[in-house]
Amino acid sequence: NEMNLIISDTYPISMEQIPITKKRKYTIIISRDNANDTNRYDSPQLVKKVVNEMRNLPQIIDKVNVFATTNPQNTVNIVNEAFKLGERANVKCVEVFQQKRDGKRKFEEKGKIVYKQ
């Protein structure tokens, strides 16, 4: 079973931006609470929120689709701390979806697998 993880850091993300093939999946939305701040900060608090959510996933979840507007360091920390360190032995695959640069900045239909067990 798969789920979506939406991490809204530097810019808000709406469900309208998520590929239609993923919209009906169970979804967790995590935000840095950045209403007026689009600067890209290293945010250990944001990483910790994501790690905590991943630790509490139902055991049936084995694939996570990530849609994020995070700074690159936060993305690396999230992947390393939430998935690669064995915290979630049941998560076998993490697929990250790239956001388009034009229009409504929708996410691509196909992601890139960044972790596979």
Biopython code that builds the backbone (N, CA, C, O; Angstrom):
import numpy as np
from Bio.PDB.StructureBuilder import StructureBuilder

atoms = [
    (1, "ASN", "N", (0.837, -1.194, 0.000)),
    (1, "ASN", "CA", (0.000, 0.000, 0.000)),
    (1, "ASN", "C", (0.875, 1.248, 0.000)),
    (1, "ASN", "O", (1.930, 1.283, 0.632)),
    (2, "GLU", "N", (0.430, 2.242, -0.701)),
    (2, "GLU", "CA", (1.225, 3.466, -0.786)),
    (2, "GLU", "C", (0.475, 4.664, -0.238)),
    (2, "GLU", "O", (-0.750, 4.654, -0.118)),
    (3, "MET", "N", (1.231, 5.690, 0.090)),
    (3, "MET", "CA", (0.670, 6.926, 0.622)),
    (3, "MET", "C", (1.449, 8.109, 0.092)),
    (3, "MET", "O", (2.548, 7.954, -0.440)),
    (4, "ASN", "N", (0.872, 9.302, 0.241)),
    (4, "ASN", "CA", (1.531, 10.545, -0.149)),
    (4, "ASN", "C", (1.997, 11.289, 1.094)),
    (4, "ASN", "O", (1.304, 11.339, 2.110)),
    (5, "LEU", "N", (3.178, 11.860, 0.987)),
    (5, "LEU", "CA", (3.701, 12.745, 2.012)),
    (5, "LEU", "C", (3.931, 14.094, 1.347)),
    (5, "LEU", "O", (4.800, 14.231, 0.486)),
    (6, "ILE", "N", (3.145, 15.093, 1.753)),
    (6, "ILE", "CA", (3.283, 16.440, 1.209)),
    (6, "ILE", "C", (3.994, 17.283, 2.253)),
    (6, "ILE", "O", (3.518, 17.443, 3.377)),
    (7, "ILE", "N", (5.155, 17.823, 1.858)),
    (7, "ILE", "CA", (5.945, 18.646, 2.777)),
    (7, "ILE", "C", (6.006, 20.051, 2.201)),
    (7, "ILE", "O", (6.714, 20.313, 1.228)),
    (8, "SER", "N", (5.256, 20.938, 2.817)),
    (8, "SER", "CA", (5.163, 22.316, 2.366)),
    (8, "SER", "C", (6.126, 23.161, 3.193)),
    (8, "SER", "O", (5.860, 23.474, 4.353)),
    (9, "ASP", "N", (7.239, 23.521, 2.582)),
    (9, "ASP", "CA", (8.287, 24.244, 3.304)),
    (9, "ASP", "C", (8.414, 25.661, 2.762)),
    (9, "ASP", "O", (7.947, 26.606, 3.398)),
    (10, "THR", "N", (9.031, 25.824, 1.610)),
    (10, "THR", "CA", (9.242, 27.174, 1.078)),
    (10, "THR", "C", (8.013, 27.739, 0.377)),
    (10, "THR", "O", (7.851, 28.957, 0.300)),
    (11, "TYR", "N", (7.146, 26.872, -0.134)),
    (11, "TYR", "CA", (5.919, 27.312, -0.801)),
    (11, "TYR", "C", (4.788, 26.372, -0.417)),
    (11, "TYR", "O", (5.025, 25.185, -0.192)),
    (12, "PRO", "N", (3.558, 26.882, -0.339)),
    (12, "PRO", "CA", (2.426, 26.001, -0.045)),
    (12, "PRO", "C", (2.166, 25.042, -1.214)),
    (12, "PRO", "O", (2.470, 25.350, -2.366)),
    (13, "ILE", "N", (1.605, 23.891, -0.898)),
    (13, "ILE", "CA", (1.253, 22.887, -1.906)),
    (13, "ILE", "C", (-0.230, 22.584, -1.742)),
    (13, "ILE", "O", (-0.704, 22.333, -0.634)),
    (14, "SER", "N", (-0.960, 22.610, -2.860)),
    (14, "SER", "CA", (-2.382, 22.265, -2.822)),
    (14, "SER", "C", (-2.596, 20.906, -3.484)),
    (14, "SER", "O", (-1.761, 20.460, -4.270)),
    (15, "MET", "N", (-3.697, 20.258, -3.173)),
    (15, "MET", "CA", (-4.011, 18.964, -3.784)),
    (15, "MET", "C", (-4.176, 19.092, -5.295)),
    (15, "MET", "O", (-4.009, 18.110, -6.018)),
    (16, "GLU", "N", (-4.501, 20.280, -5.775)),
    (16, "GLU", "CA", (-4.626, 20.532, -7.212)),
    (16, "GLU", "C", (-3.294, 20.284, -7.938)),
    (16, "GLU", "O", (-3.286, 19.978, -9.130)),
    (17, "GLN", "N", (-2.186, 20.415, -7.229)),
    (17, "GLN", "CA", (-0.859, 20.248, -7.830)),
    (17, "GLN", "C", (-0.398, 18.788, -7.871)),
    (17, "GLN", "O", (0.583, 18.469, -8.543)),
    (18, "ILE", "N", (-1.084, 17.919, -7.173)),
    (18, "ILE", "CA", (-0.694, 16.510, -7.080)),
    (18, "ILE", "C", (-1.227, 15.764, -8.312)),
    (18, "ILE", "O", (-2.355, 16.014, -8.736)),
    (19, "PRO", "N", (-0.428, 14.844, -8.897)),
    (19, "PRO", "CA", (-0.898, 14.092, -10.072)),
    (19, "PRO", "C", (-2.213, 13.363, -9.781)),
    (19, "PRO", "O", (-2.426, 12.846, -8.685)),
    (20, "ILE", "N", (-3.064, 13.336, -10.767)),
    (20, "ILE", "CA", (-4.394, 12.742, -10.606)),
    (20, "ILE", "C", (-4.315, 11.281, -10.165)),
    (20, "ILE", "O", (-5.189, 10.806, -9.440)),
    (21, "THR", "N", (-3.279, 10.570, -10.595)),
    (21, "THR", "CA", (-3.137, 9.157, -10.238)),
    (21, "THR", "C", (-2.783, 8.961, -8.771)),
    (21, "THR", "O", (-2.859, 7.841, -8.266)),
    (22, "LYS", "N", (-2.399, 10.028, -8.079)),
    (22, "LYS", "CA", (-1.994, 9.925, -6.669)),
    (22, "LYS", "C", (-2.965, 10.607, -5.710)),
    (22, "LYS", "O", (-2.865, 10.423, -4.497)),
    (23, "LYS", "N", (-3.903, 11.391, -6.240)),
    (23, "LYS", "CA", (-4.779, 12.205, -5.387)),
    (23, "LYS", "C", (-5.615, 11.409, -4.391)),
    (23, "LYS", "O", (-5.917, 11.918, -3.311)),
    (24, "ARG", "N", (-5.993, 10.194, -4.714)),
    (24, "ARG", "CA", (-6.882, 9.414, -3.847)),
    (24, "ARG", "C", (-6.127, 8.583, -2.814)),
    (24, "ARG", "O", (-6.743, 7.854, -2.035)),
    (25, "LYS", "N", (-4.816, 8.685, -2.802)),
    (25, "LYS", "CA", (-4.012, 7.945, -1.825)),
    (25, "LYS", "C", (-4.108, 8.617, -0.459)),
    (25, "LYS", "O", (-4.325, 9.825, -0.358)),
    (26, "TYR", "N", (-3.945, 7.817, 0.583)),
    (26, "TYR", "CA", (-3.851, 8.359, 1.938)),
    (26, "TYR", "C", (-2.743, 9.404, 1.936)),
    (26, "TYR", "O", (-1.662, 9.149, 1.405)),
    (27, "THR", "N", (-2.993, 10.588, 2.525)),
    (27, "THR", "CA", (-2.044, 11.698, 2.439)),
    (27, "THR", "C", (-1.811, 12.335, 3.799)),
    (27, "THR", "O", (-2.750, 12.592, 4.553)),
    (28, "ILE", "N", (-0.546, 12.585, 4.098)),
    (28, "ILE", "CA", (-0.150, 13.356, 5.273)),
    (28, "ILE", "C", (0.454, 14.654, 4.762)),
    (28, "ILE", "O", (1.308, 14.646, 3.876)),
    (29, "ILE", "N", (0.000, 15.780, 5.331)),
    (29, "ILE", "CA", (0.524, 17.089, 4.947)),
    (29, "ILE", "C", (1.264, 17.683, 6.137)),
    (29, "ILE", "O", (0.720, 17.791, 7.236)),
    (30, "ILE", "N", (2.515, 18.067, 5.896)),
    (30, "ILE", "CA", (3.338, 18.685, 6.936)),
    (30, "ILE", "C", (3.803, 20.035, 6.415)),
    (30, "ILE", "O", (4.267, 20.149, 5.281)),
    (31, "SER", "N", (3.676, 21.054, 7.253)),
    (31, "SER", "CA", (4.039, 22.407, 6.848)),
    (31, "SER", "C", (4.972, 23.038, 7.869)),
    (31, "SER", "O", (4.905, 22.750, 9.064)),
    (32, "ARG", "N", (5.840, 23.904, 7.370)),
    (32, "ARG", "CA", (6.740, 24.662, 8.250)),
    (32, "ARG", "C", (6.039, 25.894, 8.797)),
    (32, "ARG", "O", (6.652, 26.667, 9.535)),
    (33, "ASP", "N", (4.781, 26.098, 8.461)),
    (33, "ASP", "CA", (4.039, 27.283, 8.897)),
    (33, "ASP", "C", (4.731, 28.538, 8.409)),
    (33, "ASP", "O", (5.162, 29.383, 9.194)),
    (34, "ASN", "N", (4.827, 28.639, 7.104)),
    (34, "ASN", "CA", (5.600, 29.701, 6.462)),
    (34, "ASN", "C", (4.730, 30.651, 5.651)),
    (34, "ASN", "O", (5.077, 30.989, 4.520)),
    (35, "ALA", "N", (3.638, 31.076, 6.195)),
    (35, "ALA", "CA", (2.647, 31.852, 5.436)),
    (35, "ALA", "C", (3.252, 32.951, 4.566)),
    (35, "ALA", "O", (2.854, 33.097, 3.411)),
    (36, "ASN", "N", (4.195, 33.719, 5.083)),
    (36, "ASN", "CA", (4.750, 34.839, 4.313)),
    (36, "ASN", "C", (6.247, 34.730, 4.087)),
    (36, "ASN", "O", (6.870, 35.686, 3.625)),
    (37, "ASP", "N", (6.833, 33.595, 4.399)),
    (37, "ASP", "CA", (8.291, 33.450, 4.336)),
    (37, "ASP", "C", (8.653, 32.346, 3.363)),
    (37, "ASP", "O", (8.451, 31.167, 3.653)),
    (38, "THR", "N", (9.193, 32.725, 2.196)),
    (38, "THR", "CA", (9.570, 31.729, 1.198)),
    (38, "THR", "C", (11.078, 31.507, 1.152)),
    (38, "THR", "O", (11.588, 30.938, 0.187)),
    (39, "ASN", "N", (11.796, 31.946, 2.180)),
    (39, "ASN", "CA", (13.234, 31.687, 2.248)),
    (39, "ASN", "C", (13.468, 30.212, 2.536)),
    (39, "ASN", "O", (12.643, 29.545, 3.160)),
    (40, "ARG", "N", (14.594, 29.723, 2.074)),
    (40, "ARG", "CA", (14.920, 28.305, 2.248)),
    (40, "ARG", "C", (15.842, 28.131, 3.443)),
    (40, "ARG", "O", (17.043, 28.389, 3.359)),
    (41, "TYR", "N", (15.274, 27.694, 4.547)),
    (41, "TYR", "CA", (16.026, 27.505, 5.783)),
    (41, "TYR", "C", (16.320, 26.034, 6.031)),
    (41, "TYR", "O", (15.561, 25.153, 5.626)),
    (42, "ASP", "N", (17.438, 25.786, 6.705)),
    (42, "ASP", "CA", (17.666, 24.472, 7.280)),
    (42, "ASP", "C", (16.698, 24.393, 8.455)),
    (42, "ASP", "O", (16.727, 25.260, 9.329)),
    (43, "SER", "N", (15.858, 23.391, 8.495)),
    (43, "SER", "CA", (14.806, 23.328, 9.505)),
    (43, "SER", "C", (14.773, 21.972, 10.197)),
    (43, "SER", "O", (14.032, 21.080, 9.782)),
    (44, "PRO", "N", (15.573, 21.810, 11.253)),
    (44, "PRO", "CA", (15.546, 20.549, 11.997)),
    (44, "PRO", "C", (14.152, 20.227, 12.555)),
    (44, "PRO", "O", (13.791, 19.056, 12.678)),
    (45, "GLN", "N", (13.373, 21.258, 12.893)),
    (45, "GLN", "CA", (12.020, 21.021, 13.418)),
    (45, "GLN", "C", (11.131, 20.376, 12.362)),
    (45, "GLN", "O", (10.350, 19.475, 12.669)),
    (46, "LEU", "N", (11.250, 20.836, 11.118)),
    (46, "LEU", "CA", (10.479, 20.257, 10.030)),
    (46, "LEU", "C", (10.890, 18.798, 9.808)),
    (46, "LEU", "O", (10.037, 17.925, 9.651)),
    (47, "VAL", "N", (12.187, 18.544, 9.797)),
    (47, "VAL", "CA", (12.695, 17.182, 9.625)),
    (47, "VAL", "C", (12.155, 16.291, 10.740)),
    (47, "VAL", "O", (11.741, 15.160, 10.485)),
    (48, "LYS", "N", (12.158, 16.790, 11.965)),
    (48, "LYS", "CA", (11.676, 16.015, 13.111)),
    (48, "LYS", "C", (10.188, 15.684, 12.968)),
    (48, "LYS", "O", (9.766, 14.576, 13.297)),
    (49, "LYS", "N", (9.391, 16.646, 12.476)),
    (49, "LYS", "CA", (7.958, 16.398, 12.243)),
    (49, "LYS", "C", (7.769, 15.252, 11.262)),
    (49, "LYS", "O", (6.943, 14.364, 11.477)),
    (50, "VAL", "N", (8.546, 15.281, 10.177)),
    (50, "VAL", "CA", (8.424, 14.233, 9.160)),
    (50, "VAL", "C", (8.835, 12.881, 9.736)),
    (50, "VAL", "O", (8.136, 11.886, 9.542)),
    (51, "VAL", "N", (9.965, 12.839, 10.443)),
    (51, "VAL", "CA", (10.444, 11.589, 11.040)),
    (51, "VAL", "C", (9.383, 11.019, 11.985)),
    (51, "VAL", "O", (9.114, 9.818, 11.963)),
    (52, "ASN", "N", (8.784, 11.871, 12.810)),
    (52, "ASN", "CA", (7.754, 11.407, 13.742)),
    (52, "ASN", "C", (6.538, 10.836, 13.018)),
    (52, "ASN", "O", (5.993, 9.811, 13.426)),
    (53, "GLU", "N", (6.118, 11.498, 11.948)),
    (53, "GLU", "CA", (4.981, 10.984, 11.171)),
    (53, "GLU", "C", (5.313, 9.622, 10.548)),
    (53, "GLU", "O", (4.476, 8.720, 10.543)),
    (54, "MET", "N", (6.526, 9.480, 10.029)),
    (54, "MET", "CA", (6.918, 8.225, 9.391)),
    (54, "MET", "C", (6.999, 7.096, 10.417)),
    (54, "MET", "O", (6.684, 5.948, 10.103)),
    (55, "ARG", "N", (7.412, 7.411, 11.616)),
    (55, "ARG", "CA", (7.473, 6.386, 12.680)),
    (55, "ARG", "C", (6.095, 5.888, 13.074)),
    (55, "ARG", "O", (5.951, 4.768, 13.564)),
    (56, "ASN", "N", (5.079, 6.720, 12.860)),
    (56, "ASN", "CA", (3.721, 6.362, 13.261)),
    (56, "ASN", "C", (2.863, 5.837, 12.117)),
    (56, "ASN", "O", (1.651, 5.686, 12.269)),
    (57, "LEU", "N", (3.476, 5.559, 10.986)),
    (57, "LEU", "CA", (2.708, 5.037, 9.845)),
    (57, "LEU", "C", (2.143, 3.657, 10.161)),
    (57, "LEU", "O", (2.768, 2.879, 10.882)),
    (58, "PRO", "N", (0.970, 3.352, 9.628)),
    (58, "PRO", "CA", (0.461, 1.983, 9.750)),
    (58, "PRO", "C", (1.440, 1.009, 9.088)),
    (58, "PRO", "O", (2.086, 1.349, 8.097)),
    (59, "GLN", "N", (1.542, -0.171, 9.626)),
    (59, "GLN", "CA", (2.489, -1.174, 9.117)),
    (59, "GLN", "C", (2.213, -1.572, 7.671)),
    (59, "GLN", "O", (3.107, -2.075, 6.990)),
    (60, "ILE", "N", (0.994, -1.355, 7.195)),
    (60, "ILE", "CA", (0.667, -1.774, 5.824)),
    (60, "ILE", "C", (1.265, -0.847, 4.762)),
    (60, "ILE", "O", (1.283, -1.206, 3.585)),
    (61, "ILE", "N", (1.751, 0.332, 5.147)),
    (61, "ILE", "CA", (2.331, 1.269, 4.179)),
    (61, "ILE", "C", (3.743, 0.805, 3.827)),
    (61, "ILE", "O", (4.600, 0.675, 4.701)),
    (62, "ASP", "N", (3.974, 0.554, 2.527)),
    (62, "ASP", "CA", (5.315, 0.140, 2.105)),
    (62, "ASP", "C", (5.907, 1.030, 1.018)),
    (62, "ASP", "O", (7.048, 0.830, 0.601)),
    (63, "LYS", "N", (5.122, 2.025, 0.551)),
    (63, "LYS", "CA", (5.631, 2.972, -0.437)),
    (63, "LYS", "C", (5.169, 4.370, -0.056)),
    (63, "LYS", "O", (4.007, 4.581, 0.289)),
    (64, "VAL", "N", (6.102, 5.330, -0.124)),
    (64, "VAL", "CA", (5.784, 6.716, 0.187)),
    (64, "VAL", "C", (6.110, 7.574, -1.025)),
    (64, "VAL", "O", (7.232, 7.550, -1.531)),
    (65, "ASN", "N", (5.115, 8.337, -1.487)),
    (65, "ASN", "CA", (5.289, 9.309, -2.566)),
    (65, "ASN", "C", (5.506, 10.668, -1.907)),
    (65, "ASN", "O", (4.678, 11.112, -1.112)),
    (66, "VAL", "N", (6.611, 11.324, -2.234)),
    (66, "VAL", "CA", (6.944, 12.598, -1.593)),
    (66, "VAL", "C", (6.751, 13.743, -2.586)),
    (66, "VAL", "O", (7.278, 13.727, -3.698)),
    (67, "PHE", "N", (5.979, 14.733, -2.146)),
    (67, "PHE", "CA", (5.756, 15.975, -2.890)),
    (67, "PHE", "C", (6.206, 17.076, -1.953)),
    (67, "PHE", "O", (5.574, 17.311, -0.923)),
    (68, "ALA", "N", (7.298, 17.759, -2.297)),
    (68, "ALA", "CA", (7.870, 18.695, -1.328)),
    (68, "ALA", "C", (8.382, 19.973, -1.971)),
    (68, "ALA", "O", (8.817, 19.995, -3.123)),
    (69, "THR", "N", (8.314, 21.033, -1.183)),
    (69, "THR", "CA", (8.982, 22.293, -1.524)),
    (69, "THR", "C", (9.934, 22.588, -0.377)),
    (69, "THR", "O", (9.735, 23.526, 0.395)),
    (70, "THR", "N", (10.963, 21.774, -0.283)),
    (70, "THR", "CA", (11.937, 21.906, 0.811)),
    (70, "THR", "C", (13.285, 22.327, 0.260)),
    (70, "THR", "O", (13.571, 22.164, -0.926)),
    (71, "ASN", "N", (14.110, 22.873, 1.147)),
    (71, "ASN", "CA", (15.460, 23.178, 0.708)),
    (71, "ASN", "C", (16.214, 21.857, 0.584)),
    (71, "ASN", "O", (15.868, 20.891, 1.263)),
    (72, "PRO", "N", (17.232, 21.795, -0.264)),
    (72, "PRO", "CA", (17.908, 20.518, -0.522)),
    (72, "PRO", "C", (18.449, 19.839, 0.742)),
    (72, "PRO", "O", (18.397, 18.614, 0.849)),
    (73, "GLN", "N", (18.961, 20.611, 1.691)),
    (73, "GLN", "CA", (19.496, 20.005, 2.919)),
    (73, "GLN", "C", (18.388, 19.341, 3.734)),
    (73, "GLN", "O", (18.587, 18.260, 4.287)),
    (74, "ASN", "N", (17.232, 19.980, 3.808)),
    (74, "ASN", "CA", (16.108, 19.367, 4.528)),
    (74, "ASN", "C", (15.674, 18.080, 3.847)),
    (74, "ASN", "O", (15.352, 17.101, 4.520)),
    (75, "THR", "N", (15.662, 18.070, 2.518)),
    (75, "THR", "CA", (15.274, 16.873, 1.780)),
    (75, "THR", "C", (16.223, 15.718, 2.079)),
    (75, "THR", "O", (15.783, 14.600, 2.345)),
    (76, "VAL", "N", (17.520, 15.989, 2.034)),
    (76, "VAL", "CA", (18.526, 14.954, 2.340)),
    (76, "VAL", "C", (18.344, 14.444, 3.771)),
    (76, "VAL", "O", (18.368, 13.236, 4.009)),
    (77, "ASN", "N", (18.163, 15.357, 4.714)),
    (77, "ASN", "CA", (17.991, 14.964, 6.113)),
    (77, "ASN", "C", (16.732, 14.128, 6.310)),
    (77, "ASN", "O", (16.740, 13.164, 7.075)),
    (78, "ILE", "N", (15.660, 14.489, 5.631)),
    (78, "ILE", "CA", (14.414, 13.730, 5.741)),
    (78, "ILE", "C", (14.598, 12.314, 5.214)),
    (78, "ILE", "O", (14.212, 11.350, 5.875)),
    (79, "VAL", "N", (15.183, 12.182, 4.031)),
    (79, "VAL", "CA", (15.384, 10.847, 3.463)),
    (79, "VAL", "C", (16.299, 10.013, 4.361)),
    (79, "VAL", "O", (16.011, 8.848, 4.636)),
    (80, "ASN", "N", (17.400, 10.610, 4.815)),
    (80, "ASN", "CA", (18.344, 9.870, 5.665)),
    (80, "ASN", "C", (17.750, 9.499, 7.017)),
    (80, "ASN", "O", (17.884, 8.358, 7.458)),
    (81, "GLU", "N", (17.100, 10.441, 7.673)),
    (81, "GLU", "CA", (16.604, 10.195, 9.023)),
    (81, "GLU", "C", (15.294, 9.425, 9.065)),
    (81, "GLU", "O", (15.073, 8.639, 9.987)),
    (82, "ALA", "N", (14.433, 9.631, 8.096)),
    (82, "ALA", "CA", (13.120, 8.991, 8.147)),
    (82, "ALA", "C", (13.080, 7.625, 7.458)),
    (82, "ALA", "O", (12.243, 6.788, 7.794)),
    (83, "PHE", "N", (13.975, 7.396, 6.500)),
    (83, "PHE", "CA", (13.873, 6.167, 5.734)),
    (83, "PHE", "C", (15.140, 5.315, 5.739)),
    (83, "PHE", "O", (15.060, 4.107, 5.963)),
    (84, "LYS", "N", (16.286, 5.904, 5.500)),
    (84, "LYS", "CA", (17.502, 5.124, 5.304)),
    (84, "LYS", "C", (18.079, 4.535, 6.583)),
    (84, "LYS", "O", (18.858, 3.584, 6.519)),
    (85, "LEU", "N", (17.721, 5.067, 7.724)),
    (85, "LEU", "CA", (18.300, 4.572, 8.970)),
    (85, "LEU", "C", (17.526, 3.405, 9.563)),
    (85, "LEU", "O", (17.753, 3.013, 10.707)),
    (86, "GLY", "N", (16.625, 2.861, 8.786)),
    (86, "GLY", "CA", (15.915, 1.677, 9.248)),
    (86, "GLY", "C", (14.793, 1.969, 10.223)),
    (86, "GLY", "O", (14.267, 1.049, 10.849)),
    (87, "GLU", "N", (14.415, 3.235, 10.367)),
    (87, "GLU", "CA", (13.326, 3.578, 11.274)),
    (87, "GLU", "C", (12.012, 2.956, 10.792)),
    (87, "GLU", "O", (11.148, 2.606, 11.596)),
    (88, "ARG", "N", (11.877, 2.827, 9.497)),
    (88, "ARG", "CA", (10.640, 2.304, 8.932)),
    (88, "ARG", "C", (10.963, 1.085, 8.086)),
    (88, "ARG", "O", (11.025, 1.177, 6.860)),
    (89, "ALA", "N", (11.166, -0.033, 8.718)),
    (89, "ALA", "CA", (11.543, -1.247, 8.000)),
    (89, "ALA", "C", (10.477, -1.667, 6.994)),
    (89, "ALA", "O", (10.796, -2.327, 6.005)),
    (90, "ASN", "N", (9.217, -1.298, 7.225)),
    (90, "ASN", "CA", (8.164, -1.698, 6.293)),
    (90, "ASN", "C", (8.130, -0.839, 5.033)),
    (90, "ASN", "O", (7.559, -1.264, 4.029)),
    (91, "VAL", "N", (8.730, 0.373, 5.050)),
    (91, "VAL", "CA", (8.753, 1.219, 3.853)),
    (91, "VAL", "C", (9.841, 0.686, 2.924)),
    (91, "VAL", "O", (11.030, 0.732, 3.238)),
    (92, "LYS", "N", (9.403, 0.183, 1.777)),
    (92, "LYS", "CA", (10.324, -0.437, 0.827)),
    (92, "LYS", "C", (10.727, 0.508, -0.295)),
    (92, "LYS", "O", (11.729, 0.280, -0.973)),
    (93, "CYS", "N", (9.940, 1.581, -0.497)),
    (93, "CYS", "CA", (10.194, 2.459, -1.631)),
    (93, "CYS", "C", (9.780, 3.889, -1.301)),
    (93, "CYS", "O", (8.708, 4.127, -0.744)),
    (94, "VAL", "N", (10.653, 4.839, -1.656)),
    (94, "VAL", "CA", (10.340, 6.262, -1.532)),
    (94, "VAL", "C", (10.524, 6.877, -2.909)),
    (94, "VAL", "O", (11.607, 6.811, -3.491)),
    (95, "GLU", "N", (9.455, 7.478, -3.425)),
    (95, "GLU", "CA", (9.486, 8.106, -4.743)),
    (95, "GLU", "C", (9.232, 9.601, -4.572)),
    (95, "GLU", "O", (8.232, 10.008, -3.981)),
    (96, "VAL", "N", (10.149, 10.415, -5.096)),
    (96, "VAL", "CA", (10.047, 11.870, -4.984)),
    (96, "VAL", "C", (9.590, 12.440, -6.322)),
    (96, "VAL", "O", (10.126, 12.095, -7.375)),
    (97, "PHE", "N", (8.599, 13.309, -6.263)),
    (97, "PHE", "CA", (8.030, 13.919, -7.459)),
    (97, "PHE", "C", (8.514, 15.354, -7.589)),
    (97, "PHE", "O", (8.475, 16.123, -6.629)),
    (98, "GLN", "N", (8.968, 15.704, -8.782)),
    (98, "GLN", "CA", (9.508, 17.033, -9.080)),
    (98, "GLN", "C", (8.368, 17.988, -9.422)),
    (98, "GLN", "O", (7.421, 17.616, -10.114)),
    (99, "GLN", "N", (8.470, 19.213, -8.933)),
    (99, "GLN", "CA", (7.471, 20.232, -9.236)),
    (99, "GLN", "C", (7.842, 20.945, -10.526)),
    (99, "GLN", "O", (9.001, 21.305, -10.735)),
    (100, "LYS", "N", (6.851, 21.148, -11.395)),
    (100, "LYS", "CA", (7.086, 21.887, -12.630)),
    (100, "LYS", "C", (7.345, 23.349, -12.304)),
    (100, "LYS", "O", (6.907, 23.845, -11.266)),
    (101, "ARG", "N", (8.052, 24.037, -13.184)),
    (101, "ARG", "CA", (8.423, 25.436, -12.940)),
    (101, "ARG", "C", (7.438, 26.442, -13.525)),
    (101, "ARG", "O", (7.545, 27.640, -13.263)),
    (102, "ASP", "N", (6.481, 25.963, -14.314)),
    (102, "ASP", "CA", (5.581, 26.897, -14.983)),
    (102, "ASP", "C", (4.127, 26.693, -14.566)),
    (102, "ASP", "O", (3.774, 25.697, -13.934)),
    (103, "GLY", "N", (3.307, 27.655, -14.935)),
    (103, "GLY", "CA", (1.872, 27.556, -14.681)),
    (103, "GLY", "C", (1.532, 27.422, -13.208)),
    (103, "GLY", "O", (1.993, 28.197, -12.371)),
    (104, "LYS", "N", (0.712, 26.419, -12.911)),
    (104, "LYS", "CA", (0.267, 26.190, -11.536)),
    (104, "LYS", "C", (1.273, 25.369, -10.730)),
    (104, "LYS", "O", (0.996, 24.966, -9.600)),
    (105, "ARG", "N", (2.440, 25.126, -11.322)),
    (105, "ARG", "CA", (3.532, 24.398, -10.656)),
    (105, "ARG", "C", (3.075, 23.024, -10.148)),
    (105, "ARG", "O", (3.353, 22.630, -9.015)),
    (106, "LYS", "N", (2.369, 22.319, -11.025)),
    (106, "LYS", "CA", (1.938, 20.969, -10.680)),
    (106, "LYS", "C", (3.155, 20.051, -10.591)),
    (106, "LYS", "O", (4.219, 20.356, -11.131)),
    (107, "PHE", "N", (2.983, 18.936, -9.908)),
    (107, "PHE", "CA", (4.057, 17.959, -9.811)),
    (107, "PHE", "C", (3.989, 17.005, -10.999)),
    (107, "PHE", "O", (2.911, 16.711, -11.515)),
    (108, "GLU", "N", (5.158, 16.525, -11.424)),
    (108, "GLU", "CA", (5.250, 15.600, -12.548)),
    (108, "GLU", "C", (4.445, 14.334, -12.254)),
    (108, "GLU", "O", (4.255, 13.960, -11.096)),
    (109, "GLU", "N", (3.977, 13.682, -13.316)),
    (109, "GLU", "CA", (3.206, 12.442, -13.178)),
    (109, "GLU", "C", (4.077, 11.291, -12.685)),
    (109, "GLU", "O", (3.605, 10.405, -11.973)),
    (110, "LYS", "N", (5.344, 11.311, -13.069)),
    (110, "LYS", "CA", (6.267, 10.235, -12.698)),
    (110, "LYS", "C", (7.350, 10.801, -11.795)),
    (110, "LYS", "O", (7.911, 11.862, -12.069)),
    (111, "GLY", "N", (7.637, 10.088, -10.724)),
    (111, "GLY", "CA", (8.664, 10.535, -9.787)),
    (111, "GLY", "C", (9.981, 9.819, -9.993)),
    (111, "GLY", "O", (10.149, 9.025, -10.918)),
    (112, "LYS", "N", (10.909, 10.125, -9.102)),
    (112, "LYS", "CA", (12.224, 9.469, -9.106)),
    (112, "LYS", "C", (12.359, 8.670, -7.813)),
    (112, "LYS", "O", (12.178, 9.200, -6.717)),
    (113, "ILE", "N", (12.674, 7.418, -7.957)),
    (113, "ILE", "CA", (12.844, 6.565, -6.766)),
    (113, "ILE", "C", (14.190, 6.904, -6.132)),
    (113, "ILE", "O", (15.241, 6.743, -6.752)),
    (114, "VAL", "N", (14.138, 7.380, -4.874)),
    (114, "VAL", "CA", (15.353, 7.789, -4.170)),
    (114, "VAL", "C", (15.756, 6.782, -3.092)),
    (114, "VAL", "O", (16.848, 6.856, -2.528)),
    (115, "TYR", "N", (14.859, 5.848, -2.822)),
    (115, "TYR", "CA", (15.156, 4.815, -1.827)),
    (115, "TYR", "C", (14.360, 3.581, -2.183)),
    (115, "TYR", "O", (13.149, 3.641, -2.399)),
    (116, "LYS", "N", (15.060, 2.457, -2.242)),
    (116, "LYS", "CA", (14.380, 1.189, -2.523)),
    (116, "LYS", "C", (15.084, 0.103, -1.723)),
    (116, "LYS", "O", (16.310, -0.003, -1.723)),
    (117, "GLN", "N", (14.286, -0.686, -1.053)),
    (117, "GLN", "CA", (14.835, -1.727, -0.186)),
    (117, "GLN", "C", (14.624, -3.088, -0.799)),
    (117, "GLN", "O", (15.020, -4.096, -0.214)),
]
sb = StructureBuilder()
sb.init_structure("model")
sb.init_model(0)
sb.init_chain("A")
sb.init_seg("    ")
for serial, (resi, resn, name, xyz) in enumerate(atoms, 1):
    if name == "N":
        sb.init_residue(resn, " ", resi, " ")
    sb.init_atom(name, np.array(xyz, "f"), 0.0, 1.0, " ", f" {name:<3s}", serial, name[0])
structure = sb.get_structure()
